[in-house]
Amino acid sequence: MRKFLVASIVVVCGWTVFAMTSGAQEDKKVAIKEVMAVAMKGGLCKKVASGEATAEEKKKLAGLFAALHENKPPRGEQASWDEKTKALVDAANDVLAGKEGAGANLQKAANCMGCHSAHKGKG
């Protein structure tokens, strides 16, 4: 009986911790720095734009750019940020959907200096 009680307590505590941490993960935004590290510096965007990416990589990039769009710009106007990041989201989704010329549009939307000169913060 004692083993059953201890096992029950362990299970209940485990589910409680799982429920608390999984909810916290859903609410957490992906930081701009994380998106840049994987999508741009990590070469995922270039791979997707060139047509060499797998379906999973295309989906990952679309998700990263959607997360980027949800962030606030470190500096500059929100409207400009929304325009530039929405272009990335749309281009990545077009590649995911297999639209003609989507890779070239993604490459054009991923203009680093166009965004960095207006929005990159310090560091």
N, C-alpha and C positions, 0 to 999 in steps of 0.2 A: 504494500500500500504506500509506503514511504517513497519508493522508487517512482511509482506512478505520480505522486504529488510533485516530486522534484522535476520529473520529466514534463509535466503539465506547466509548471512555472517557467521552465526554460523555453518551451514552445511559445507561451504567451508573451514572454519578454522578447523573444526573437521576432515575433510578428509585430510587436509594438515598435521596435527599433526599425524594422524594415519599412513599416508604414510611415514613420516619421522621416526617414532619409529619402525614400522615394518621392514623397511630396516635395521635399526641399529641392531635389534635383530638377523637378519639373518647373519650379518657379525661378530657378537660377538662369539668368541670361548668359549666353556665351560671350565672353569678353572680346572686344575688337582685336586685342593682341593675339588671342587664341585663333581667331579666324585668319588673321594675316599669317600666322606661323604655319598653318596647315594649307590654306588655299593659295596663298601667294608665294611665300618663301619656300614652302614645302613642294611647290611645283604642281599642285593638284589642278589649279585653274589652267595652267599651260597644257597639261596633259589632256584635260577635258576639251579645251578649245582645239587642240590638234587632232582630235578624234581617236586618240589612243586609249582613252579611259574605259573602264568597265561600266556597266549599268549602275553598279553599287557606288562607284566613285562619282559618277554624274549626280546621283541622288545625294551623296554626301556634300558635294559642292553646292548644290541647290539649297540644302539645309543650312550650310554655313553662311551663305549669302543672305538667306532669309533672317538668320540670327543677327547678322551684321546690320541689316536694315532696321531691326528692332532697337538697336542701340542709339544713344544720343551722341552727336559729334563732340569730340574733345574741344574743338573750337570751330568757329564759322557758323553760318546760318543753317538752321534746321531744314529749311526748304531745299537748299542745295544738297545737303546730306541725303534727304529723302529721294531727290531726283537721281543722284549718282548711284545710291545703293539699290534703288528700284530697278535701274537699268541692269545692274549685275544680276539681280534676282530674275528678272524677265529673260535675260540672255541665257542664264543657267537652266531655267525651266524650258526654254526653247530647245536647247541641246538635249535635255532629258526627253523631250517629246519627239526628237528626231527631225525638227524642222530644217529645211534647206537653208544653208548659209548661217546657221546658228553659231557655229564655231567661230567664224569671222566676227560676228556681232559680239560674242563673248570676249574675244580678244580686244575688240575696240572698247567695250564697256570697262574692261579691266585696266584702264589707263591709270597707272600708279600716281604719276605726278599730277594728273588732273584732280585727283581726290586729295592727295597729300598736301598740295600747295594750299588748298582751301580748308582742310580739316584736321590734319595731323597735329596732335598735341606734342608736348615736350617728351623726349625720351624715346 
